[in-house]
């Protein structure tokens, strides 16, 4: 059964990966770069400060730092525990896939990019939804696009990305709850 699931995953990878063409390669390479999200994060930081003030922003920034560290390190534990080769490392796939990325790491299950972007989207979307009701949906769309970029570039299977997003979504929600608790603690200390 696991072999069949992995075969379906490979077939879906090849379908999605081969949808690409050279005119879109630059766009997807840009999307996958972590620094390309800096403008989005700068805007979100401004919105957080505007609505939470200094102390509330400090709580959120600490939670985000811990959350991103957690998603990244747990993704690495899975990668080196599961040891599923990335598609760009599989000889049989190299001739039938598009490889657009600059490099190809060894293992890919699960995608740290997908986990981190989904965790940030869920956490920040929930943290700001009170003031910006459509923001969570825009952030989720951004996370999905980031996840797809990993398939497009040829460095992750769809299952790597979906698993990363599921883990990231759960992590983002848990850190949102921690953040809410931290905000209440700060408020009770002020009074």
Rosetta constraint file for C-alpha pairs under 8 A:
AtomPair CA 1 CA 5 HARMONIC 6.31 0.50
AtomPair CA 2 CA 6 HARMONIC 6.19 0.50
AtomPair CA 3 CA 7 HARMONIC 6.14 0.50
AtomPair CA 4 CA 8 HARMONIC 6.25 0.50
AtomPair CA 5 CA 9 HARMONIC 6.13 0.50
AtomPair CA 6 CA 10 HARMONIC 6.14 0.50
AtomPair CA 7 CA 11 HARMONIC 6.22 0.50
AtomPair CA 8 CA 12 HARMONIC 6.09 0.50
AtomPair CA 9 CA 13 HARMONIC 6.02 0.50
AtomPair CA 9 CA 157 HARMONIC 6.54 0.50
AtomPair CA 9 CA 158 HARMONIC 6.26 0.50
AtomPair CA 9 CA 159 HARMONIC 6.28 0.50
AtomPair CA 10 CA 14 HARMONIC 6.20 0.50
AtomPair CA 10 CA 157 HARMONIC 6.72 0.50
AtomPair CA 11 CA 15 HARMONIC 6.26 0.50
AtomPair CA 12 CA 16 HARMONIC 6.11 0.50
AtomPair CA 12 CA 158 HARMONIC 7.01 0.50
AtomPair CA 13 CA 17 HARMONIC 5.74 0.50
AtomPair CA 13 CA 151 HARMONIC 6.66 0.50
AtomPair CA 13 CA 157 HARMONIC 5.42 0.50
AtomPair CA 13 CA 158 HARMONIC 5.89 0.50
AtomPair CA 14 CA 18 HARMONIC 5.83 0.50
AtomPair CA 14 CA 96 HARMONIC 7.55 0.50
AtomPair CA 14 CA 97 HARMONIC 6.12 0.50
AtomPair CA 15 CA 19 HARMONIC 6.51 0.50
AtomPair CA 16 CA 20 HARMONIC 7.68 0.50
AtomPair CA 16 CA 151 HARMONIC 6.99 0.50
AtomPair CA 16 CA 152 HARMONIC 6.78 0.50
AtomPair CA 17 CA 97 HARMONIC 6.64 0.50
AtomPair CA 17 CA 98 HARMONIC 6.32 0.50
AtomPair CA 17 CA 151 HARMONIC 5.80 0.50
AtomPair CA 17 CA 152 HARMONIC 4.64 0.50
AtomPair CA 17 CA 153 HARMONIC 7.17 0.50
AtomPair CA 17 CA 154 HARMONIC 6.45 0.50
AtomPair CA 18 CA 97 HARMONIC 6.37 0.50
AtomPair CA 18 CA 98 HARMONIC 6.21 0.50
AtomPair CA 18 CA 152 HARMONIC 7.68 0.50
AtomPair CA 19 CA 152 HARMONIC 7.94 0.50
AtomPair CA 20 CA 24 HARMONIC 6.69 0.50
AtomPair CA 20 CA 25 HARMONIC 7.26 0.50
AtomPair CA 20 CA 98 HARMONIC 7.77 0.50
AtomPair CA 20 CA 152 HARMONIC 6.60 0.50
AtomPair CA 21 CA 25 HARMONIC 6.49 0.50
AtomPair CA 22 CA 26 HARMONIC 7.76 0.50
AtomPair CA 24 CA 28 HARMONIC 6.50 0.50
AtomPair CA 25 CA 29 HARMONIC 6.11 0.50
AtomPair CA 25 CA 100 HARMONIC 6.79 0.50
AtomPair CA 25 CA 153 HARMONIC 7.93 0.50
AtomPair CA 26 CA 30 HARMONIC 6.15 0.50
AtomPair CA 27 CA 31 HARMONIC 6.25 0.50
AtomPair CA 28 CA 32 HARMONIC 6.23 0.50
AtomPair CA 28 CA 149 HARMONIC 5.57 0.50
AtomPair CA 28 CA 152 HARMONIC 7.23 0.50
AtomPair CA 28 CA 153 HARMONIC 7.32 0.50
AtomPair CA 29 CA 33 HARMONIC 6.58 0.50
AtomPair CA 29 CA 100 HARMONIC 7.64 0.50
AtomPair CA 29 CA 101 HARMONIC 6.92 0.50
AtomPair CA 29 CA 149 HARMONIC 7.42 0.50
AtomPair CA 29 CA 153 HARMONIC 7.26 0.50
AtomPair CA 30 CA 36 HARMONIC 6.37 0.50
AtomPair CA 31 CA 36 HARMONIC 6.30 0.50
AtomPair CA 31 CA 37 HARMONIC 7.89 0.50
AtomPair CA 31 CA 145 HARMONIC 7.84 0.50
AtomPair CA 31 CA 146 HARMONIC 6.23 0.50
AtomPair CA 31 CA 149 HARMONIC 6.71 0.50
AtomPair CA 32 CA 36 HARMONIC 7.57 0.50
AtomPair CA 32 CA 113 HARMONIC 7.94 0.50
AtomPair CA 32 CA 146 HARMONIC 5.86 0.50
AtomPair CA 32 CA 149 HARMONIC 5.75 0.50
AtomPair CA 32 CA 150 HARMONIC 6.83 0.50
AtomPair CA 33 CA 37 HARMONIC 7.70 0.50
AtomPair CA 34 CA 38 HARMONIC 7.66 0.50
AtomPair CA 37 CA 41 HARMONIC 6.26 0.50
AtomPair CA 38 CA 42 HARMONIC 6.00 0.50
AtomPair CA 39 CA 43 HARMONIC 6.23 0.50
AtomPair CA 40 CA 44 HARMONIC 6.20 0.50
AtomPair CA 41 CA 45 HARMONIC 5.98 0.50
AtomPair CA 42 CA 46 HARMONIC 6.28 0.50
AtomPair CA 43 CA 47 HARMONIC 6.32 0.50
AtomPair CA 44 CA 48 HARMONIC 6.08 0.50
AtomPair CA 44 CA 124 HARMONIC 7.72 0.50
AtomPair CA 45 CA 49 HARMONIC 6.13 0.50
AtomPair CA 45 CA 57 HARMONIC 7.90 0.50
AtomPair CA 46 CA 50 HARMONIC 6.04 0.50
AtomPair CA 47 CA 51 HARMONIC 6.22 0.50
AtomPair CA 47 CA 128 HARMONIC 7.83 0.50
AtomPair CA 48 CA 52 HARMONIC 5.63 0.50
AtomPair CA 48 CA 53 HARMONIC 7.50 0.50
AtomPair CA 48 CA 57 HARMONIC 6.08 0.50
AtomPair CA 48 CA 128 HARMONIC 7.13 0.50
AtomPair CA 49 CA 53 HARMONIC 4.88 0.50
AtomPair CA 49 CA 54 HARMONIC 6.37 0.50
AtomPair CA 49 CA 56 HARMONIC 7.56 0.50
AtomPair CA 49 CA 57 HARMONIC 5.49 0.50
AtomPair CA 52 CA 56 HARMONIC 4.72 0.50
AtomPair CA 52 CA 57 HARMONIC 5.76 0.50
AtomPair CA 53 CA 57 HARMONIC 5.96 0.50
AtomPair CA 54 CA 58 HARMONIC 6.15 0.50
AtomPair CA 55 CA 59 HARMONIC 6.43 0.50
AtomPair CA 55 CA 186 HARMONIC 7.41 0.50
AtomPair CA 56 CA 60 HARMONIC 6.37 0.50
AtomPair CA 56 CA 183 HARMONIC 6.13 0.50
AtomPair CA 56 CA 186 HARMONIC 7.78 0.50
AtomPair CA 57 CA 61 HARMONIC 6.05 0.50
AtomPair CA 58 CA 62 HARMONIC 6.16 0.50
AtomPair CA 59 CA 63 HARMONIC 6.21 0.50
AtomPair CA 59 CA 179 HARMONIC 6.49 0.50
AtomPair CA 59 CA 182 HARMONIC 6.41 0.50
AtomPair CA 59 CA 183 HARMONIC 6.81 0.50
AtomPair CA 60 CA 64 HARMONIC 6.06 0.50
AtomPair CA 60 CA 179 HARMONIC 6.23 0.50
AtomPair CA 61 CA 65 HARMONIC 6.15 0.50
AtomPair CA 62 CA 66 HARMONIC 6.24 0.50
AtomPair CA 63 CA 67 HARMONIC 5.92 0.50
AtomPair CA 63 CA 175 HARMONIC 6.41 0.50
AtomPair CA 63 CA 178 HARMONIC 7.62 0.50
AtomPair CA 63 CA 179 HARMONIC 6.35 0.50
AtomPair CA 64 CA 68 HARMONIC 6.03 0.50
AtomPair CA 64 CA 120 HARMONIC 7.31 0.50
AtomPair CA 64 CA 175 HARMONIC 7.81 0.50
AtomPair CA 65 CA 69 HARMONIC 6.17 0.50
AtomPair CA 66 CA 70 HARMONIC 6.03 0.50
AtomPair CA 67 CA 71 HARMONIC 6.17 0.50
AtomPair CA 67 CA 119 HARMONIC 7.48 0.50
AtomPair CA 67 CA 171 HARMONIC 7.04 0.50
AtomPair CA 67 CA 172 HARMONIC 7.15 0.50
AtomPair CA 67 CA 175 HARMONIC 6.57 0.50
AtomPair CA 68 CA 72 HARMONIC 6.03 0.50
AtomPair CA 68 CA 116 HARMONIC 5.81 0.50
AtomPair CA 68 CA 119 HARMONIC 7.60 0.50
AtomPair CA 68 CA 120 HARMONIC 7.73 0.50
AtomPair CA 69 CA 73 HARMONIC 6.05 0.50
AtomPair CA 70 CA 74 HARMONIC 5.93 0.50
AtomPair CA 71 CA 75 HARMONIC 5.95 0.50
AtomPair CA 71 CA 112 HARMONIC 6.73 0.50
AtomPair CA 71 CA 115 HARMONIC 6.18 0.50
AtomPair CA 71 CA 116 HARMONIC 5.89 0.50
AtomPair CA 71 CA 119 HARMONIC 7.81 0.50
AtomPair CA 71 CA 167 HARMONIC 7.92 0.50
AtomPair CA 71 CA 168 HARMONIC 6.68 0.50
AtomPair CA 71 CA 171 HARMONIC 7.35 0.50
AtomPair CA 72 CA 76 HARMONIC 6.34 0.50
AtomPair CA 72 CA 112 HARMONIC 5.51 0.50
AtomPair CA 72 CA 115 HARMONIC 7.69 0.50
AtomPair CA 72 CA 116 HARMONIC 6.87 0.50
AtomPair CA 73 CA 77 HARMONIC 6.31 0.50
AtomPair CA 74 CA 78 HARMONIC 6.30 0.50
AtomPair CA 75 CA 79 HARMONIC 6.10 0.50
AtomPair CA 75 CA 109 HARMONIC 7.51 0.50
AtomPair CA 75 CA 110 HARMONIC 5.83 0.50
AtomPair CA 75 CA 111 HARMONIC 6.71 0.50
AtomPair CA 75 CA 112 HARMONIC 5.40 0.50
AtomPair CA 75 CA 115 HARMONIC 7.75 0.50
AtomPair CA 75 CA 164 HARMONIC 7.70 0.50
AtomPair CA 76 CA 80 HARMONIC 6.17 0.50
AtomPair CA 76 CA 112 HARMONIC 7.61 0.50
AtomPair CA 77 CA 81 HARMONIC 5.79 0.50
AtomPair CA 78 CA 82 HARMONIC 5.61 0.50
AtomPair CA 78 CA 83 HARMONIC 7.71 0.50
AtomPair CA 78 CA 109 HARMONIC 6.32 0.50
AtomPair CA 78 CA 110 HARMONIC 6.52 0.50
AtomPair CA 79 CA 83 HARMONIC 5.46 0.50
AtomPair CA 79 CA 84 HARMONIC 7.01 0.50
AtomPair CA 79 CA 107 HARMONIC 5.44 0.50
AtomPair CA 79 CA 108 HARMONIC 5.76 0.50
AtomPair CA 79 CA 109 HARMONIC 4.98 0.50
AtomPair CA 79 CA 110 HARMONIC 6.21 0.50
AtomPair CA 80 CA 107 HARMONIC 6.91 0.50
AtomPair CA 82 CA 109 HARMONIC 6.81 0.50
AtomPair CA 83 CA 107 HARMONIC 5.51 0.50
AtomPair CA 83 CA 108 HARMONIC 7.52 0.50
AtomPair CA 83 CA 109 HARMONIC 7.22 0.50
AtomPair CA 84 CA 107 HARMONIC 5.35 0.50
AtomPair CA 84 CA 108 HARMONIC 6.02 0.50
AtomPair CA 84 CA 109 HARMONIC 5.92 0.50
AtomPair CA 85 CA 89 HARMONIC 5.97 0.50
AtomPair CA 85 CA 90 HARMONIC 6.84 0.50
AtomPair CA 85 CA 106 HARMONIC 5.79 0.50
AtomPair CA 85 CA 107 HARMONIC 4.46 0.50
AtomPair CA 85 CA 108 HARMONIC 5.97 0.50
AtomPair CA 85 CA 109 HARMONIC 7.93 0.50
AtomPair CA 86 CA 90 HARMONIC 6.94 0.50
AtomPair CA 86 CA 104 HARMONIC 7.49 0.50
AtomPair CA 86 CA 105 HARMONIC 7.10 0.50
AtomPair CA 86 CA 106 HARMONIC 6.19 0.50
AtomPair CA 86 CA 107 HARMONIC 5.20 0.50
AtomPair CA 86 CA 108 HARMONIC 4.83 0.50
AtomPair CA 86 CA 109 HARMONIC 7.83 0.50
AtomPair CA 86 CA 155 HARMONIC 5.71 0.50
AtomPair CA 86 CA 156 HARMONIC 5.75 0.50
AtomPair CA 86 CA 157 HARMONIC 7.26 0.50
AtomPair CA 87 CA 93 HARMONIC 6.68 0.50
AtomPair CA 87 CA 94 HARMONIC 7.84 0.50
AtomPair CA 87 CA 154 HARMONIC 6.41 0.50
AtomPair CA 87 CA 155 HARMONIC 5.96 0.50
AtomPair CA 87 CA 156 HARMONIC 6.22 0.50
AtomPair CA 87 CA 157 HARMONIC 6.63 0.50
AtomPair CA 88 CA 93 HARMONIC 7.22 0.50
AtomPair CA 88 CA 94 HARMONIC 6.34 0.50
AtomPair CA 88 CA 99 HARMONIC 6.79 0.50
AtomPair CA 88 CA 104 HARMONIC 6.24 0.50
AtomPair CA 88 CA 154 HARMONIC 5.95 0.50
AtomPair CA 88 CA 155 HARMONIC 5.77 0.50
AtomPair CA 89 CA 94 HARMONIC 7.72 0.50
AtomPair CA 89 CA 104 HARMONIC 7.16 0.50
AtomPair CA 89 CA 105 HARMONIC 7.99 0.50
AtomPair CA 89 CA 106 HARMONIC 6.84 0.50
AtomPair CA 90 CA 94 HARMONIC 6.54 0.50
AtomPair CA 91 CA 95 HARMONIC 7.77 0.50
AtomPair CA 92 CA 96 HARMONIC 7.87 0.50
AtomPair CA 93 CA 97 HARMONIC 5.88 0.50
AtomPair CA 94 CA 98 HARMONIC 7.68 0.50
AtomPair CA 94 CA 99 HARMONIC 7.78 0.50
AtomPair CA 97 CA 154 HARMONIC 7.19 0.50
AtomPair CA 98 CA 152 HARMONIC 7.77 0.50
AtomPair CA 98 CA 153 HARMONIC 7.13 0.50
AtomPair CA 98 CA 154 HARMONIC 6.19 0.50
AtomPair CA 99 CA 153 HARMONIC 5.64 0.50
AtomPair CA 99 CA 154 HARMONIC 4.88 0.50
AtomPair CA 99 CA 155 HARMONIC 7.66 0.50
AtomPair CA 100 CA 152 HARMONIC 7.58 0.50
AtomPair CA 100 CA 153 HARMONIC 4.60 0.50
AtomPair CA 100 CA 154 HARMONIC 6.44 0.50
AtomPair CA 101 CA 153 HARMONIC 5.08 0.50
AtomPair CA 101 CA 154 HARMONIC 6.84 0.50
AtomPair CA 101 CA 155 HARMONIC 7.19 0.50
AtomPair CA 104 CA 155 HARMONIC 6.27 0.50
AtomPair CA 105 CA 155 HARMONIC 7.78 0.50
AtomPair CA 108 CA 155 HARMONIC 7.34 0.50
AtomPair CA 108 CA 156 HARMONIC 5.94 0.50
AtomPair CA 108 CA 157 HARMONIC 7.81 0.50
AtomPair CA 108 CA 160 HARMONIC 6.48 0.50
AtomPair CA 109 CA 156 HARMONIC 7.87 0.50
AtomPair CA 109 CA 159 HARMONIC 7.93 0.50
AtomPair CA 109 CA 160 HARMONIC 4.94 0.50
AtomPair CA 110 CA 115 HARMONIC 8.00 0.50
AtomPair CA 110 CA 159 HARMONIC 7.77 0.50
AtomPair CA 110 CA 160 HARMONIC 4.36 0.50
AtomPair CA 110 CA 161 HARMONIC 6.49 0.50
AtomPair CA 110 CA 163 HARMONIC 6.07 0.50
AtomPair CA 110 CA 164 HARMONIC 5.21 0.50
AtomPair CA 111 CA 115 HARMONIC 6.23 0.50
AtomPair CA 111 CA 156 HARMONIC 6.96 0.50
AtomPair CA 111 CA 160 HARMONIC 5.30 0.50
AtomPair CA 111 CA 161 HARMONIC 5.33 0.50
AtomPair CA 111 CA 163 HARMONIC 7.54 0.50
AtomPair CA 111 CA 164 HARMONIC 5.06 0.50
AtomPair CA 112 CA 116 HARMONIC 5.89 0.50
AtomPair CA 112 CA 164 HARMONIC 6.38 0.50
AtomPair CA 113 CA 117 HARMONIC 6.03 0.50
AtomPair CA 113 CA 146 HARMONIC 7.31 0.50
AtomPair CA 113 CA 147 HARMONIC 6.74 0.50
AtomPair CA 113 CA 150 HARMONIC 7.88 0.50
AtomPair CA 113 CA 164 HARMONIC 7.70 0.50
AtomPair CA 114 CA 118 HARMONIC 5.99 0.50
AtomPair CA 114 CA 143 HARMONIC 6.85 0.50
AtomPair CA 114 CA 144 HARMONIC 7.66 0.50
AtomPair CA 114 CA 146 HARMONIC 6.64 0.50
AtomPair CA 114 CA 147 HARMONIC 4.74 0.50
AtomPair CA 114 CA 161 HARMONIC 5.60 0.50
AtomPair CA 114 CA 162 HARMONIC 7.69 0.50
AtomPair CA 114 CA 164 HARMONIC 5.11 0.50
AtomPair CA 114 CA 165 HARMONIC 5.19 0.50
AtomPair CA 114 CA 168 HARMONIC 7.18 0.50
AtomPair CA 115 CA 119 HARMONIC 5.96 0.50
AtomPair CA 115 CA 161 HARMONIC 7.78 0.50
AtomPair CA 115 CA 163 HARMONIC 7.93 0.50
AtomPair CA 115 CA 164 HARMONIC 4.26 0.50
AtomPair CA 115 CA 165 HARMONIC 4.81 0.50
AtomPair CA 115 CA 166 HARMONIC 7.32 0.50
AtomPair CA 115 CA 167 HARMONIC 6.05 0.50
AtomPair CA 115 CA 168 HARMONIC 3.99 0.50
AtomPair CA 115 CA 169 HARMONIC 7.32 0.50
AtomPair CA 116 CA 120 HARMONIC 6.10 0.50
AtomPair CA 116 CA 168 HARMONIC 5.91 0.50
AtomPair CA 117 CA 121 HARMONIC 6.05 0.50
AtomPair CA 117 CA 142 HARMONIC 7.97 0.50
AtomPair CA 117 CA 143 HARMONIC 5.09 0.50
AtomPair CA 117 CA 146 HARMONIC 7.11 0.50
AtomPair CA 117 CA 147 HARMONIC 7.90 0.50
AtomPair CA 117 CA 165 HARMONIC 7.88 0.50
AtomPair CA 117 CA 168 HARMONIC 7.33 0.50
AtomPair CA 118 CA 122 HARMONIC 6.06 0.50
AtomPair CA 118 CA 140 HARMONIC 6.78 0.50
AtomPair CA 118 CA 143 HARMONIC 5.14 0.50
AtomPair CA 118 CA 144 HARMONIC 7.61 0.50
AtomPair CA 118 CA 165 HARMONIC 5.45 0.50
AtomPair CA 118 CA 166 HARMONIC 7.93 0.50
AtomPair CA 118 CA 168 HARMONIC 5.02 0.50
AtomPair CA 118 CA 169 HARMONIC 5.41 0.50
AtomPair CA 118 CA 172 HARMONIC 7.26 0.50
AtomPair CA 119 CA 123 HARMONIC 5.95 0.50
AtomPair CA 119 CA 165 HARMONIC 7.63 0.50
AtomPair CA 119 CA 167 HARMONIC 7.89 0.50
AtomPair CA 119 CA 168 HARMONIC 4.16 0.50
AtomPair CA 119 CA 169 HARMONIC 4.97 0.50
AtomPair CA 119 CA 170 HARMONIC 7.28 0.50
AtomPair CA 119 CA 171 HARMONIC 5.80 0.50
AtomPair CA 119 CA 172 HARMONIC 4.00 0.50
AtomPair CA 119 CA 173 HARMONIC 7.50 0.50
AtomPair CA 120 CA 124 HARMONIC 5.77 0.50
AtomPair CA 120 CA 125 HARMONIC 7.93 0.50
AtomPair CA 120 CA 168 HARMONIC 7.87 0.50
AtomPair CA 120 CA 172 HARMONIC 6.20 0.50
AtomPair CA 121 CA 125 HARMONIC 5.59 0.50
AtomPair CA 121 CA 136 HARMONIC 6.83 0.50
AtomPair CA 121 CA 139 HARMONIC 4.87 0.50
AtomPair CA 121 CA 140 HARMONIC 5.59 0.50
AtomPair CA 121 CA 142 HARMONIC 7.77 0.50
AtomPair CA 121 CA 143 HARMONIC 6.44 0.50
AtomPair CA 121 CA 169 HARMONIC 7.95 0.50
AtomPair CA 121 CA 172 HARMONIC 7.48 0.50
AtomPair CA 122 CA 126 HARMONIC 5.96 0.50
AtomPair CA 122 CA 136 HARMONIC 6.86 0.50
AtomPair CA 122 CA 139 HARMONIC 7.52 0.50
AtomPair CA 122 CA 140 HARMONIC 7.05 0.50
AtomPair CA 122 CA 169 HARMONIC 5.90 0.50
AtomPair CA 122 CA 172 HARMONIC 5.19 0.50
AtomPair CA 122 CA 173 HARMONIC 6.24 0.50
AtomPair CA 123 CA 127 HARMONIC 6.08 0.50
AtomPair CA 123 CA 172 HARMONIC 4.50 0.50
AtomPair CA 123 CA 173 HARMONIC 5.87 0.50
AtomPair CA 123 CA 175 HARMONIC 6.74 0.50
AtomPair CA 123 CA 176 HARMONIC 5.22 0.50
AtomPair CA 124 CA 128 HARMONIC 6.08 0.50
AtomPair CA 124 CA 136 HARMONIC 7.53 0.50
AtomPair CA 124 CA 176 HARMONIC 7.96 0.50
AtomPair CA 125 CA 129 HARMONIC 5.68 0.50
AtomPair CA 125 CA 135 HARMONIC 5.90 0.50
AtomPair CA 125 CA 136 HARMONIC 3.97 0.50
AtomPair CA 125 CA 137 HARMONIC 7.69 0.50
AtomPair CA 125 CA 139 HARMONIC 6.53 0.50
AtomPair CA 126 CA 130 HARMONIC 7.87 0.50
AtomPair CA 126 CA 136 HARMONIC 6.56 0.50
AtomPair CA 126 CA 173 HARMONIC 7.94 0.50
AtomPair CA 126 CA 176 HARMONIC 7.02 0.50
AtomPair CA 127 CA 176 HARMONIC 6.81 0.50
AtomPair CA 128 CA 132 HARMONIC 6.04 0.50
AtomPair CA 128 CA 133 HARMONIC 7.86 0.50
AtomPair CA 128 CA 135 HARMONIC 7.44 0.50
AtomPair CA 128 CA 136 HARMONIC 7.89 0.50
AtomPair CA 129 CA 133 HARMONIC 4.77 0.50
AtomPair CA 129 CA 134 HARMONIC 7.30 0.50
AtomPair CA 129 CA 135 HARMONIC 6.50 0.50
AtomPair CA 129 CA 136 HARMONIC 6.46 0.50
AtomPair CA 134 CA 138 HARMONIC 6.56 0.50
AtomPair CA 135 CA 139 HARMONIC 6.11 0.50
AtomPair CA 136 CA 140 HARMONIC 6.12 0.50
AtomPair CA 137 CA 141 HARMONIC 6.18 0.50
AtomPair CA 138 CA 142 HARMONIC 6.25 0.50
AtomPair CA 139 CA 143 HARMONIC 6.22 0.50
AtomPair CA 140 CA 144 HARMONIC 6.22 0.50
AtomPair CA 141 CA 145 HARMONIC 6.19 0.50
AtomPair CA 142 CA 146 HARMONIC 6.18 0.50
AtomPair CA 143 CA 147 HARMONIC 6.15 0.50
AtomPair CA 144 CA 148 HARMONIC 6.14 0.50
AtomPair CA 145 CA 149 HARMONIC 6.23 0.50
AtomPair CA 146 CA 150 HARMONIC 7.03 0.50
AtomPair CA 147 CA 151 HARMONIC 7.26 0.50
AtomPair CA 147 CA 161 HARMONIC 5.76 0.50
AtomPair CA 147 CA 165 HARMONIC 7.70 0.50
AtomPair CA 148 CA 152 HARMONIC 6.21 0.50
AtomPair CA 148 CA 161 HARMONIC 7.51 0.50
AtomPair CA 149 CA 153 HARMONIC 6.07 0.50
AtomPair CA 150 CA 154 HARMONIC 6.41 0.50
AtomPair CA 150 CA 155 HARMONIC 5.66 0.50
AtomPair CA 150 CA 156 HARMONIC 5.52 0.50
AtomPair CA 150 CA 161 HARMONIC 7.60 0.50
AtomPair CA 151 CA 155 HARMONIC 6.10 0.50
AtomPair CA 151 CA 156 HARMONIC 5.10 0.50
AtomPair CA 151 CA 157 HARMONIC 5.98 0.50
AtomPair CA 151 CA 158 HARMONIC 6.55 0.50
AtomPair CA 151 CA 161 HARMONIC 7.85 0.50
AtomPair CA 156 CA 160 HARMONIC 5.93 0.50
AtomPair CA 156 CA 161 HARMONIC 6.77 0.50
AtomPair CA 157 CA 161 HARMONIC 6.64 0.50
AtomPair CA 158 CA 162 HARMONIC 6.04 0.50
AtomPair CA 159 CA 163 HARMONIC 5.83 0.50
AtomPair CA 160 CA 164 HARMONIC 6.05 0.50
AtomPair CA 161 CA 165 HARMONIC 6.08 0.50
AtomPair CA 162 CA 166 HARMONIC 6.15 0.50
AtomPair CA 163 CA 167 HARMONIC 6.13 0.50
AtomPair CA 164 CA 168 HARMONIC 5.89 0.50
AtomPair CA 165 CA 169 HARMONIC 5.86 0.50
AtomPair CA 166 CA 170 HARMONIC 6.29 0.50
AtomPair CA 167 CA 171 HARMONIC 6.10 0.50
AtomPair CA 168 CA 172 HARMONIC 5.92 0.50
AtomPair CA 169 CA 173 HARMONIC 6.20 0.50
AtomPair CA 170 CA 174 HARMONIC 6.21 0.50
AtomPair CA 171 CA 175 HARMONIC 6.13 0.50
AtomPair CA 172 CA 176 HARMONIC 6.04 0.50
AtomPair CA 173 CA 177 HARMONIC 6.41 0.50
AtomPair CA 174 CA 178 HARMONIC 6.39 0.50
AtomPair CA 175 CA 179 HARMONIC 5.96 0.50
AtomPair CA 176 CA 180 HARMONIC 6.20 0.50
AtomPair CA 177 CA 181 HARMONIC 6.32 0.50
AtomPair CA 178 CA 182 HARMONIC 6.18 0.50
AtomPair CA 179 CA 183 HARMONIC 6.13 0.50
AtomPair CA 180 CA 184 HARMONIC 6.33 0.50
AtomPair CA 181 CA 185 HARMONIC 6.29 0.50
AtomPair CA 182 CA 186 HARMONIC 6.33 0.50
AtomPair CA 183 CA 187 HARMONIC 6.31 0.50
AtomPair CA 184 CA 188 HARMONIC 6.21 0.50
AtomPair CA 185 CA 189 HARMONIC 6.26 0.50
AtomPair CA 186 CA 190 HARMONIC 6.40 0.50
AtomPair CA 187 CA 191 HARMONIC 6.78 0.50
